[in-house]
Amino acid sequence: MTSSSSHINRRRAFALLAVAYFMTTIDLTIVNVSLPTIGRDLHFSQTNLQWIATAYALTFGGFLLLGGRAADLLGRRRMLMLGLGVFTAASLACALASSAALLIGMRAAQGLGAAVMLPAALSIVMNMFQEGAERNRALGIWGGLGAGGGTVGLVAGGVITRYIGWQYIFFLNVPIGAVALALVPRIVPDSRTGGTRRRFDLPGAITGTAGLVLLVEAISQAPRYGWGATRTIGLLAASAAMLLAFLVIETRTEDPLLPLSIFRLRTVAAANVAGMLLGASFFAFVFAGTLYMQEVMRYSALQTGLAWLAASVTSMTLAAVSQLLVTRIGPKIVMAIGMTLIGAGIVWATQVPVHGAFLANLAGPFVVAGAGTAFSFIPISVAALQGVTEGQSGLASGLLNTSTQFGAAIGTAIASSVAASGTKTLLAAGDAMPTALTGGFHHTFWVLGAIALTAPVAVSVLVRGSGRSPAVADRSSRDGQHALATE
């Protein structure tokens, strides 16, 4: 096979994997603006409506780590196809759902399919491209899709619900998933951990997955039941017990689900901390900002989705610049710049008045925060895989996505609690409802901005120097010399 044909095949494979990834990120948010319509059509109670979104996030976040390790041990292409098949079939069932219980169950199945598919896809990308400039270019596009997927989901959900019907939110995945499933065996290369042993850490899988699922459930439902409620405390305690058992098992088993030695790679550890803080700040900001526009500014679902285009378009526009900077100066500095911009954009949103307007008050914060996602998603994705062996690439990608998803769950719960308590306090002080709501959201934006601004400090403590591995620096230098020689 010639070098040219090999490059074309890798490009095709990457495009297919990127489509699969984009579907999973869009589905995290695409139903949010459609919840009232779905609730009316399927006769959801007000208390059960949130399960349409939570069921997906719960299984997605809870099974990512298990999905990543299964990809390493059982074959990445095989697990990619399994996850894609489950996700596509569950999407069809969601579109055809005639009851609330069926829709919630199939949304959980969608999340499980995404948790199996996503780590396999990212680890295949890692193994298709050499560490350095080549991989950074691929992960730059990957990170741009991750940064824009959530806000594109809000826009798509609003447009589809208004002009076609909420069922087509799910129908859309079916032809795309079916075509991707047919093409994967033809163009996507397979890889797995070498060696004859393929022991699976079943006790670690059970305790780790159970602990993560319980933690997501406790955090996501805490604003509804209360942080001090018996249910919340009980779930957190059960989660802590399971995760403690998981850590004990991982230190003693011969083939652990999560080899704790991976955290000795400081760049990997820093990337996961930053990924968690990114989820806890930006994704929670999307949640709180959406509520602000709908509850205070009285925006429709479609108007809200279109407003977030300011962030997603900015992010996608700057993705190439971010990738270039990561290759030139390493992920640490770029990551710090990105998280600082996200924090600055969120803090800027605290200045939005009660009767604010998008162009005058929100466009600026959204553009700045969107720029921050381009300069954070990409270096975090690069750093999370830097120095990781081929046999642990699925584990590393699953770990990063787990960190980000749990950060988002924690941040959203914090945002809900702070906004509700702030609004309640201001109402008790005699403020009118619009003023109290705006004040509550201001409190939330201050907290989320502070969370984002802790990331540069944490990364600086964990990673000394530029954060570039010698291999990356040397390979990037050779790439640059080769480019000059061929011009």
KOLTORKE-780496 format. One record per atom (N, C-alpha, C): residue in one letter; x, y, z. Coordinates in pm, whole numbers, plus 50000, padded with zeros to 5 digits. Example, Ala and Ser with C-alpha at 12.3 -4.5 7.8 and 13.67 -1.06 7.14 Angstrom:
BEGIN
A513194943150780A512304955050780A513204967050780S512854977550708S513674989450714S512905000350787
This chain:
BEGIN
M500854987950000M500005000050000M500885012550000T500635022049910T501445034149903T501145043350020S502095052850042S501895062450151S500655070850125S500425074449995S499265082649961S497965075449990S497855062449949S496625054949974S496415052650123S497515050450196S497415048850342S496865061550406H497315073150359H496835085950413H495355087850385I494925084250263I493505085650227I492645076450313N493115064050333N492355054650415N492225059450558R493305064850614R493245070050751R492295081950759R492315090250655R491415101750655R489965097350651R489665087150572R488295081950567R487895075950701A488805068050758A488515061850887A488285072450994F489115082850994F488965093351094F487635100651077A487245103250951A485975110150926A484805101950981L484855088850961L483785080151010L483745080051162L484915079151226L484975079151372L484495092551427A484825103451358A484395116751403A482875118051399V482255112251296V480785112551288V480175105251406A480735093451439A480225085851554A480365093751682Y481505100351700Y481735108451820Y480755120151827F480545126751714F479685138551711F478255134851749M477795122851707M476445118351744M476295117251895T477335111751963T477225109852108T477235123252182T478015133052134T478065145952204T476785153952182I476235153352061I474985160352034I473855154952120D473825141852139D472715135752214D472735139152362L473825144952411L473855149452551L472915161352572T472725169552467T471955181952485T470755183252392I470675175152287I469675177652183I468235176652235V468015168752341V466645167352391V466255178352489N467245185952538N466955195452647N465875205552611V465985211352492V465005221552455V463685215452410S463635202152396S462415195352351S461625189052464L462135190052587L461495183152699L460015186852718P459655199552713P458215202652733P457315196052630T457755196052504T456955189952397T456835174852417I457945168152447I457935153752471I457045150452590G457155158652694G456365156452814G454875156752787R454435166152703R453015167052670R452555155152586D453365151252488D452975140452398D452915126752467L453855124152558L453925110952623L453405111252766H452805122452806H452145123652937H453125121053053F454285127453044F455235126853155F454745135253271S454995130553393S454795139253508S455965148953514Q455775160053583Q456835170153591Q458085164553658T457905155653755T459065150153826T459835139953743N459165133353648N459845123253567N460455128653439L460105140953403L460555146453275L462075147253265Q462745150753374Q464195152453370Q464915139253343W464225127853363W464865114853340W465195112553193I464555119853103I464875118452960I466335122252937A466795132753003A468195136852992A469085129053087T468615126853210T469445120553312T469755105953280A468805098553223A469025084353193A470205082553098Y470315091252998Y471425090652903Y472755093852973A472775104853049A474005108953116A474455098653220L473485092253285L473805082853392L474565070653338T474055064253233T474735052453179T475965056453099F475915067853032F477075072652955F478265074853049G478055082653154G479155085353247G479565073153328G478595064853366G478895053553454G479665042353387F479495040453256F480095028953188F481265032453097L481715045153096L482805049153008L484105041753040L484445040953167L485695034453207L485685019753169L484565013153193L484424999053157L484494997453005G483865006452931G483915005852786G485325007352732G486105016252793G487475018452749G488355006252770R488214999752885R489034987952913R488604976152826A487304974852802A486824964152714A487384965952573A487504978352527A488064980952394A489514976252386D490284978752491D491674974452493D491804959252490L490934952452563L491064937952580L490374929852471L489224934452425L488394926552334L488494930852188G489174941852163G489304946852026G488534959752009R489214970151962R488594983451957R487544984451847R487824978751731R486814979351625R485574971251662R485774959851725R484644951551768R483754959151865M484364965751964M483584973152063M482954985652002L483644991751906L483065003151834L481784999051764M481814987551696M480624982851625M479514978851721L479874972651833L478864969051932L478194981551988G478994991352027G478435003752081G477595011251980L478075011751855L477325018551749L476005011551721G476014998251723G474784990751701G473754993051810V474214992651936V473314995152049V472765009352043F473635019052015F473215033052009F472175035251900T472405029551782T471485031351669T470135024751695A470165012351746A468905005351776A468115012451885A468825017451987A468145024752095A467555037852044S468245044351950S467705056751892S466405054151819L466345043151743L465105039651673L463975036951773A464305029851881A463295026951984A462815039752051C463725049352073C463325062252132C462335069552040A462615069351910A461745076251815A460355070051810L460295056951830L459015049751822L458335048251958A458955053352065A458445051452201A457045057252215S456165049352277S454785053652297S454455055852445S455475054152531S455255056252673S456485062452736A456275068652852A457385075052922A458435064852965A457985053453016A458915043253067A459795037852955L459235035552836L460015030352725L461045040552678L460665053152671L461605063352628L462775064552725I462485064552854I463555065552954I464495053452945G463925041652932G464745029552921G465645029652799M465115034252686M465895034552564M466935045852565R466655056652635R467675067052652R468845061552734A468555053152834A469625046652910A470435037452820A469765030152730A470465021352636A471325029452540Q470835041052498Q471635049952414Q472935053752485G472825057252613G474005061052689G474995049652702L474485037452720L475355025752728L476095023652596G475375024852485G476015023552354G477095033952333A476815046352374A477805057052360A479035054452447A478825048852567A479945046152658A480855035152604V480305025852527V481105015352465V481805020652339M481085028952263M481585033752135M482675044252147L482505053952236L483375065652239L484825062552274P485125055052383P486535052152412P487205043952302A486455034752241A487015026752132A487385035752014A486505045151980A486755054151867A487985062751893L488095068752012L489225077552041L490545069852046S490535057652101S491775049952107S492205045351968I491255042751876I491615039651738I492275051751672V491725063651698V492335075851646V493765077251697M493965074751825M495305075951883M496275066451813N495835054251787N496735044351730N496915045751579M496055053551513M496225056051369M497275066651342F497505075651439F498405086951417F499535086851519Q500745089951472Q501895090351561Q501815102151656E502375100251777E502385111151874E503195122651820G502675134751836G503335146651782G502365154651697A502915161651594A502105170751513A500965163451442E501225151151394E500205143851320E498995140651408R499265135351528R498165132151618R497485144851668N498265155351691N497685167851739N496685173751640R496995172451510R496035177251409R494715169651418A494835156351431A493615148151441A492835151451567L493545152551681L492875155451807L492365169851811G492965178651730G492435192251719G491035192351662I490855184651553I489515183451495I488565176551593W489075165951658W488275158451756W487815167551869G488745175451922G488395184652030G487415195351986G487555200051860G486615209951809G485205204351800L485085191751761L483775185351756L483185184051896G484025180451995G483555179452133G483095192852187A483855203352152A483495216652201A482195221752141G481965218552013G480775223651945G479565214751951G479765201751983G478665192351977G477505195752068G477825199952191G476775203052287G475885214552243T476515225352193T475715236852152T475015234352019V475645226651929V474955222951805V473715214651838G473815206251942G472675198451985G471495207252027L471795218252096L470725227552136L470045233852016V470845237851917V470275243851795V469445233551719A470035221851697A469335211351620A468055207151689G468095205951822G466895202051896G465775212151879G466115224851884G465105235251868G464505235351729V465345234351626V464875234651487V464015222451456I464515210451492I463795198151459I462455197551532T462445201151660T461205200551737T460155210051682R460595221851642R459635231951595R459085228651457Y459945223951366Y459525222751226Y459215208451181I459685198251252I459445184451208I458745176151314G459265176251434G458705168251543G459835162051625W459615160851756W460695156451844W461175142351810Q460325133951752Q460735120251719Q461935120051625Y462045130351540Y463125130551440Y464465134151502I464475138751627I465725140151701I466425126551709F465625116151729F466155102551741F466215095351606F465235097651519F465255091551386F466525095451309L467015107551332L468195112551262L469405103451282N469515097551400N470665088851429N470625075651352V469425071351313V469275057751258V469975056051123P469685064251021P470405062250894P471905064950906I472275074950988I473695077851005I474395066051072G473775060751177G474365049351248G474435036951162A473395034551081A473365022650995A474455023250890V474625034850826V475685036350726V477055034850790A477245041150907A478535040050976A478835025651014L477825018551059L478005004451098L478424995950979A477874998850863A478234991250743A479654994450696L480095006850719L481405011150669L482565007750763V482295006450892V483375004250989V484264992350953P483714980450924P484604969050895P485474971150771R485034979850681R485744981950555R486874991950567I486735002250649I487735012950645I488395015950780V487865010750890V488455013751020V489395002451061P490665005251090P491604994751131P491294989651270D491654977151295D491424971251427D492714971351507S492574971351638S493734970451727S493234966051863R494144959851938R493834955852074R495144954052148T495054951952279T496244949552359T496894936552316G498224936952298G498964925152257G499044914852369G499494902752334G499644892352434G498494882452428T498664871152491T497644860652488T496654861752602R497084868152712R496174869052828R495154880052806R493894877052834R492844887052823R491924885852944R492524885553061R491724884353182R490964897253206F489734895453249F488884907153273F488644908653422D488884920653471D488764923653614D487284925553649L486574914353667L485134915053693L484804921953825P485474918653939P485174925954063P485414940954050G486504944753982G486774958853962G485724965353874A485294958153769A484264963453680A482944965853753I482564956253839I481294957453911I481344968854012T482384969054095T482454979454199T482694993354139G483584994254039G483875007253979G482675013053906T482025004853823T480865009753748T479715013153841A479465004653941A478385007454037A478665020354113G479905022154155G480255034454228G480055046854144L480435046354016L480285057853929L478815060753898V478045050253871V476615052153843V475895058053964L476195053054083L475575058354205L475965072954227L477225076154196L477685089954215L476985099454119V476875095553991V476165103853893V474705105853935E474065095153979E472675096054021E472525105354141A473395103954241A473305112354360A473485127054326I474495130054245I474805143954213I473745150154124S473315142654021S472355148153926S470995150753990Q470635142954092Q469325144354156Q469365152554285A470565156454330A470675163954456A469885177054455P469925184954344P469125197254345P467635194754365R467155183254320R465735180254331R465365175954473Y466155166754532Y465825161154663Y466465168754779G467545176154749G468265183254854G469575176054888W470625183654910W471925177654942W471915170755078G471065175355168G471015169155299G469965158355314A469285155055204A468225144955210A468815131055235T468025122655300T468475108955329T468845101655200R468045103555096R468315096854969R469685100854914T469965113754912T471245118654858T472425113554939I472325114755072I473415110355159I473635095255146G472535087755139G472645073255125G473335069254995L472955075854884L473575072754755L475055076454755L475395087954813L476795092054819L477615082454904A477035077955014A477735068455101A477955055155029A476915050454959A477035037854885A478065039254774S478075050754707S479055053254602S480475053254659A480665060054771A481995060654833A482475046654871A481575038454926A481935024754966A482355016554844M481575017654735M481895010354614M483235014854554L483455027954549L484695033154490L485905029654576L485725029454709L486825025254798L487155010554774A486125002354762A486334988154732A487034986554597F486644994854501F487274994454369F488774997354378L489135007754453L490555011354467L491355000054534V490754993954635V491434982754703V491654971254606I490614968054528I490724957254430I491794960354326E491824972754279E492764976454172E494214975854218T494464977754347T495844976954398T496294962554420R495354953054420R495694939254452R495534929454336T494714932754237T494474923354128T495624923654027E495814912553957E496934911353863E496684919153735D495454919453688D495094926753565D493964936453595P494294948253653P493244957453698P492494964153583L491244967653610L490454975553515L491084989353496L491554995353605L492205008353602L493565007353670P494635004653594P495975004553655P496305018453710L496405019453842L496595032553904L497915038953866S498815030953810S500105036253766S499955046453654I498805046553586I498605056153477I498645070453528F498315072453657F498325085853714F499735090753747R500735081753732R502115086253747R502545095053631L501835093753520L502065102853408L501405116253444R502225125853483R501665138453536R500785145653434T501155144753307T500355151453205T498975145253195V498905131953205V497625124953201V496775128753323A497415128953440A496695132853562A496175147153551A497015156153500A496595170053486A495455171453386A495505163853276A494445164453175A493105160153233N493115150053318N491855145353377N491315155253479V492195161653556V491745172153648V491155183753569A491865187953463A491365198953380A490065195153310G489965182553264G488735178053200G487545178653295M487775174853420M486695175453518M486275189953544L487265198853556L486945213053580L486305219453457L486695214953339L486055219753216L484575215953214G484295203253245G482895199053250G482095206553355A482725208453473A482035214953585A481795229753561S482555235953471S482385250253445S481615252853316F482155248753201F481525252553075F480195245453052F480135232153073F478875225053050F477795229853147A478195232853270A477225238353365A476805252453325F477725260053263F477395273453214F476365272653102V476505262653013V475515260652907V474135257852969F474135249453072F472885246153141F472265258753203A473065266153281A472545277953351A472195289153253G473045290953151G472775301353053G471505298752975T471245286152945T470015282352874T468785285652959L468845282253087L467735285453177L467535300553189Y468635308053197Y468525322653208Y467795328353086M468205323952967M467575329352846M466095325752836Q465725313952884Q464335309652872Q463465315052985E464005315853107E463195320053221E463165335253242V464255342053209V464325356553230V464105364153100M464845360352994M464745367452867M463565362652783R462925351652826R461755345952759R462065341652616Y463245336252593Y463605331052463Y462895317752438S462555315152313S462015302052275S463175292052270A462825279252251A463855268852239A464755271652120L464165275852008L464955278551888L465855290651907Q465345301351968Q466175313151992Q467335310052085T467075301852186T468135298052280T469235290352209G468845280552128G469835272852055G470665281351961L470015290451890L470735299151797L471695308551871A471335312751991A472225321452070A473545314452101W473475301352128W474695294052162W475595291752042L475125294751920L475995293851803L477195303351816A477025314251890A478145323451909A479335316351972A479055307352067A480125299852133A480665288852044S479775281151980S480235269551903S480965273651776V480495284051707V481175288551585V482555293951619T482655301551728T483965306651771T484905295151803S484415285151873S485235273651909S485755266351786M484875263551691M485295256251572M486245264551486T486055277751483T486925286451405T488355286451458L488495285751590L489815286651652L490465273051677A489795262251640A490335248851666A491695246751600A491845251351475A493125249551405A494245257351472V493945269351522V494945277251593V495375270151721S494405264651792S494705257351915S495605245351887Q495275237651784Q496075225951748Q497505229851716L497685240951643L499025245651607L499815249651731L499165256551823L499845260851945L500235248952031V499365238852039V499685226852118V500935220152063T501035219351930T502205213051868T503465221451891R503325234651888R504495243451902R504975244752046I504045246752140I504465250052277I504005239852381G503275229452340G502825219352434G501445222352490P500775212352546P499385214152591P499215222452717K500245222952805K500045229252935K499665244052924I500435251652848I500175266052838I498865268752766V498605261252659V497355263152583V496155259852670M496275249052749M495205245152840M494915256352941A495965262352994A495795273253091A495115285353027I495515288552903I494875299652830I493385296752811G493075284652767G491685281052740G490805281852862M491265275952974M490445276053096M490315290253152T491345298553134T491255312553178T490205320053096L490165317552964L489155323952879L487745319352917I487585306352944I486265301552986I485845308453115G486755309053212G486445315653339G486105330353319A486865337253233A486615351453208A485255353553141G484915344953044G483635346252977G482465344153072I482585334153160I481505331553255I481375342953356V482505347953406V482465359153501V481875371553435W482195373853307W481635385053234W480105384353232A479575372353226A478115370553222A477445375053352T478205376953460T477605381953585T477145396353573Q477555403153466Q477185417253447Q475905418953366V475285407753326V474045408553248V472945414653334P472265425253287P471195431453366P469905423453361V468935427753437V467655420653444V466985420253307H466965431353239H466345431753106H467455432253001G468245421752998G469375421252908G468965418052765A469915420552673A469725417252531A470925408952486F470705400352388F471765391052348F473005398452296L472835406952195L474005413552136L474725422452235A473985429452317A474595438952410A475225432152531N474655420952577N475065415452706N475575401052705L475125392952610L475505378752612L476475374652502A476455381552388A477315377552276A478795377552318G479225387752390G480625388652433G481035377052523P480305374752633P480645363252718P480625349852644F479665347952554F479575335352481F480775333552387V481185344352319V482325343552228V483615340552305V483825347352417V485045345252497V485075330952552A483945326352609A483905312652662A484055302452549G483465305252433G483615296252319G485055295352272A485765306652271A487185306452238A487945298052340G487545298952465G488195291052569G488035276152548T486895271952496T486705257452473T487655252352365A487925260552263A488875256352158A490265254452217F490655263252309F491995262652368F492055253952494S490985246652522S491015237452636S490685223152594F489615221152517F489255207652473F490435200952402I491075208052311I492105202052228I493365198452309P493945207652387P495115203552466P494805193152572I493595193252626I493205183052724I493165169352655S492595168752533S492545156052460S493935150952426V494835160052388V496205156252356V496935151452480A496835159252589A497575155952711A497095142952774A495805139952761A495255127752822A495805115152759L496345116152638L496895104452568L498415105252554Q499025115752609Q500455117652591Q501255107852677G502115100052612G502935090452685G502235077552719V500955076052681V500185063852711V500555052952610T500735040852658T501055029752568T499825025952486E500065019152373E498965015052287E497975006252362G498494997752452G497634988552525G496724995252626Q496975008152658Q496145015152756Q495415027052693S495395027852560S494785039452496S493275039952518G492615028352514G491175028052542G490885032252684L491695027352777L491555031052918L491725046052935A492755051852872A493035066152888A491905074652830S491375070752714S490295078452655S489015077152735G488735065052786G487555063252871G487675071152999L488895071653055L489125079053179L488885093953159L489385099453048L489195113753021L487715117153006N486995109252929N485575112152909N484775110353038T485205100653122T484565098953252T484765111453337S486005116653339S486305128653418S485445140453373T485345142353241T484565153553188T483085152153220Q482545140053202Q481125137853229Q480775139753376F481655134953464F481375136753606F481545151153648G482495157953586G482605172253612G481335179553573A480785175953456A479545182353410A478405179553505A478305167153555A477235163653650A477375171653779I478605172653829I478845180053953I478555194853932G479055200553821G478845214753795G477395218453776T476655209853705T475225212553684T474455212053815A474815202453901A474155201654032A474455214054115I475715218554113I476095230654186I475355242754129A475295243653996A474615254953933A473145255453972S472485243953972S471065243454010S470865247854154S471705242854243S471555245954385S471825260654414V472895266054355V473255280154380V472195289554323A471725286754202A470705295254141A469415295154223A468995283254266A467745282054342A467855289154477S468955287054548S469105293254680S469265308354668G470005312854565G470165327354546G468855334154514T468075327954426T466765333554391T465845333954512K465835323254590K464985322654709K465345333554809T466635335754830T467085346154923T466645359954878L466785362754747L466415375854696L464905378054698L464135367454673L462675368654683L462255371754825A462925365154921A462615367555063A462955381755104A463955387555034A464365401355064A463445411554999G462475406954918G461495416054860G461715419254714D462715413154649D462945415854507D461845409654421A461585415854305A460635410254210A461225397754146M460365389354090M460815376554036M461915378053930P461785386753829P462865387753729P464195391853792T464145401153888T465365405553955T465975394454039A465115387054108A465595376054191A466195364854106L465535361453995L466075351153906L467435355153850T467525367653805T468795372453749T469885372153855G469555376353977G470535375954085G470995361754115G470055352254114G470415338354136G471365333054030F471115336753905F472015332553798F473365339453808H473375352053853H474665358853874H475515351253976H474895346954086H475635339154186H476215326454122T475405319954039T475855307753972T477035310453881F476965321253804F478065324353711F479355327453786W479265334053899W480475336553979W481115323354022V480305314154070V480835301254117V481445293254002L480735292553888L481245284953774L482515291253716G482555304553715G483775311353669G484965308153759A484725307853889A485795304553983A486285290253963I485375280953935I485765267053909I486695266453788A486345273353680A487185273253560A488575279053589L488635289553669L489895296353694L490815288753789T490305278253854T491195269853935T491995260153849A491555257853725A492225247953639A493665251753606P493965264253566P495365267553536P496295265253655V495805268153774V496615266053895V496875251153915A495815243053903A495945228653923A496895222453821V496775226753695V497655221353591V499105225253616S499335237653660S500695242153688S501335234153800V500535230653900V501055222754013V501385208553968L500535202753883L500725188753844L501795186953737V501945196753649V502885195253537V503945206253545R505185202253566R506285211753568R506815213453426G507365225253398G507895227653265G506775230453167S507055227653038S506085230752933S504995220452921G505225208552980G504245197952966G504385190052839R505455192452764R505695184852641R506615173252671S506265161652625S507155150252639S508315151752544P509495146452578P510625147352487P510305141852349A509525130952345A509185125052216A508395134652129V507465141852193V506645151352118V507485162852068A508335168352156A509165179652118A510105175752005D510745164052016D511685159651915D510985157051783R509805150451789R509085147251667R508535159751601S508045169251682S507525181751626S508645189351556S509855189151617S510995195851556S511335189551423R511345176051418R511655169251294R510595172051188D509305172651232D508225175751138D508435189451075G508825199051161G509045212651112G510205213251015Q511315206051048Q512465205950961Q512115199550826H511325188750831H510935181950708H510065191050622A509145198350688A508275207450613A509095218350542L510115223850611L510965234050551L511765228550434A512205215850451A513025209750346A512225206950220T510915204950236T510085201250120T509385213150056E509505224850118E508815236350060E509555241449934
